[in-house]
Amino acid sequence: MAGKIDLSTYNTRYIKSDLNKYNIEIKENKGPNRRTTFWLRVFTFDLALEKGIEVRLTNFKYFGIGRPTWTMEIIKCFYLGITDEKKMDSFDMDEELGNRPEFLRINDQVGNNERLRKYLEDNIVPLVIRKIKYTKFSPQFSFFLSHKSKDKALMETFRNGLKFLGYRTWLDKEDMPMVTELQGALKVAIEECDCLLVWLNEEYFQSDYCKAELLYAKKLGKIILPFGDYGKIQDKIDLYKVPIRPIKSGLNKYNIEIKENHGLNEKTGFWWLVFTFDFALEKGIEVRLNNFKYSGSATWTMEIVRCLYLGITCKDEMDSFDMVDELANSYELRRLNDSVGNPERLRKYLEDNIVPLVTRKIKYTRFSPQFSFFLSHKSKHKPLMETFRNGLKFLGYKTWLDKDDIPLASDLQGALKVAVDECDCILVWLNEEYFQSDYCKAELLYANQIGKIILPFGDYRKILGHLKEEFEFLANRLIFDTSKSSFFEVLRRIDNALFEFEKLTI
């Protein structure tokens, strides 16, 4: 390792109390009170590596124009590229949804900001954090907003908030194609949406169009999110009729059941494992792991055989990805399998490494990862990189792998430069041959120069001699050795790191 580490030179600080875990500081707090209905809140908070994200809440952005409007504005946030007020992002809400009495109650304790800080921590900060997350994991849900015309101002608040976070919305005449028939347009919009957000009241149930929208959405099995005063539109709930069931133990929280487990012992190198697990509302998601999908090859395969969340109901619809034998780490899997008659160690491995890949894939059907990868390697290691590509694409990430993705009739150096420019992460397979290649070195150095996320893999001991001079920046990075774990774990750890991207240092 280059240079001697002196931990005494590193700055340290005391662990901050979780009573104010985001370090919220209220900079301005004016009104509302008994004398004025106008109010202004400015506060900052810390998130992961960024200090002082600044947010402003106010109700006089549009003074004297139309209905009273409340506004939430992000004034400063480097994660979102907001460095001053000219670049700020915001959304407006109708005062009826602002809940002014609640704000008055919170503000009544003059000189004691704890109640206000708690409200900001529970309700405002999570919106900013989720918006940051959605810069790299875009929500794919779309909303149809169903309402009576007199409640349109309220629906516009829902639309503004949802679009602020990145969701797609459909709001009657504003999104209806020109020169279209009304009933047909409503039918198509409901079919194409994922969720129906409904503002329920007496007038809603008096409208034939509103009732038709709600009933058709229910018939199609759409997610329905109803809002309104329940007491005015429905009889009281009879809790006596609500079914209950025992709480399941958390020792096997996914209820993993190993259905088949053949091979992978001293007599045979072949393996066939089938297991099921439960996730949220679906029981019996089925996964198969084997290493003889392709006769005569050393390819391992993970297959999702049944999962209604992913639309997989039979073997013809299953989804899978392949990996080379070198990345499967069969020794580790064999060790897990050696405990004959005691599947607990194997079940724990499946719970920690395989199940999270399936559940994250389910999540990514509606929250698509926007990260893209440039896979940097020597040509002899392309099969290893193809495993990384297969696994990343299985989860939904975009990848770029040399000749497979170079445009035809393109200059090689120019194509490499553009690909590195456009990617978010460069995944590098480091070894002796890599540092002997001018192209490989150029890719890695350029990616570091322009601040890309670098994910290095290899045997640290074998490349230690190269981690100096222009490559010294690698000396203090975690270089992951895949020989010590299976690719299932590697893929899970890559995904976990990016899912918490706001905590990454590059």
HELIX and SHEET records of a PDB file:
HELIX    1   1 LEU A    7  THR A    9  5                                   3    
HELIX    2   2 ASP A   18  ASN A   20  5                                   3    
HELIX    3   3 PHE A   78  LEU A   80  5                                   3    
HELIX    4   4 GLU A   85  LYS A   87  5                                   3    
HELIX    5   5 GLU A   95  GLY A   98  1                                   4    
HELIX    6   6 ARG A  100  ASN A  107  1                                   8    
HELIX    7   7 GLU A  114  TYR A  119  1                                   6    
HELIX    8   8 LEU A  120  ILE A  124  3                                   5    
HELIX    9   9 VAL A  125  LYS A  133  1                                   9    
HELIX   10  10 SER A  149  ASP A  151  5                                   3    
HELIX   11  11 LYS A  152  LEU A  165  1                                  14    
HELIX   12  12 ASP A  172  ASP A  175  1                                   4    
HELIX   13  13 LEU A  182  GLU A  192  1                                  11    
HELIX   14  14 TYR A  204  GLN A  206  5                                   3    
HELIX   15  15 ASP A  208  LEU A  220  1                                  13    
HELIX   16  16 TYR A  230  ILE A  233  1                                   4    
HELIX   17  17 LEU A  239  LYS A  241  5                                   3    
HELIX   18  18 GLY A  250  ASN A  252  5                                   3    
HELIX   19  19 LEU A  308  LEU A  310  5                                   3    
HELIX   20  20 LYS A  315  GLU A  317  5                                   3    
HELIX   21  21 ASP A  325  ALA A  328  1                                   4    
HELIX   22  22 SER A  330  ASN A  337  1                                   8    
HELIX   23  23 GLU A  344  TYR A  349  1                                   6    
HELIX   24  24 LEU A  350  ILE A  354  3                                   5    
HELIX   25  25 VAL A  355  LYS A  363  1                                   9    
HELIX   26  26 SER A  379  HIS A  381  5                                   3    
HELIX   27  27 LYS A  382  LEU A  395  1                                  14    
HELIX   28  28 ASP A  402  ASP A  405  1                                   4    
HELIX   29  29 LEU A  412  GLU A  422  1                                  11    
HELIX   30  30 TYR A  434  GLN A  436  5                                   3    
HELIX   31  31 ASP A  438  GLN A  449  1                                  12    
HELIX   32  32 TYR A  460  ILE A  463  1                                   4    
HELIX   33  33 LEU A  464  HIS A  466  5                                   3    
HELIX   34  34 GLU A  469  LEU A  474  5                                   6    
HELIX   35  35 THR A  482  LYS A  484  5                                   3    
HELIX   36  36 PHE A  487  PHE A  499  1                                  13    
HELIX   37  37 PHE A  501  LYS A  503  5                                   3    
SHEET    1   A 5 GLU A  25  LYS A  30  0                                        
SHEET    2   A 5 LEU A  40  LEU A  47 -1                                        
SHEET    3   A 5 GLU A  50  THR A  58 -1                                        
SHEET    4   A 5 THR A  69  LYS A  76 -1                                        
SHEET    5   A 5 ASP A  89  ASP A  94 -1                                        
SHEET    1   B 2 PHE A 137  PRO A 139  0                                        
SHEET    2   B 2 PHE A 367  PRO A 369 -1                                        
SHEET    1   C 4 ARG A 168  TRP A 170  0                                        
SHEET    2   C 4 SER A 142  SER A 146  1                                        
SHEET    3   C 4 CYS A 195  LEU A 200  1                                        
SHEET    4   C 4 ILE A 223  GLY A 228  1                                        
SHEET    1   D 5 GLU A 257  GLY A 263  0                                        
SHEET    2   D 5 TRP A 271  PHE A 279 -1                                        
SHEET    3   D 5 GLU A 282  ASN A 290 -1                                        
SHEET    4   D 5 THR A 299  ARG A 306 -1                                        
SHEET    5   D 5 ASP A 319  VAL A 324 -1                                        
SHEET    1   E 4 LYS A 398  TRP A 400  0                                        
SHEET    2   E 4 SER A 372  SER A 376  1                                        
SHEET    3   E 4 CYS A 425  TRP A 429  1                                        
SHEET    4   E 4 ILE A 453  PHE A 457  1                                        
END                                                                             
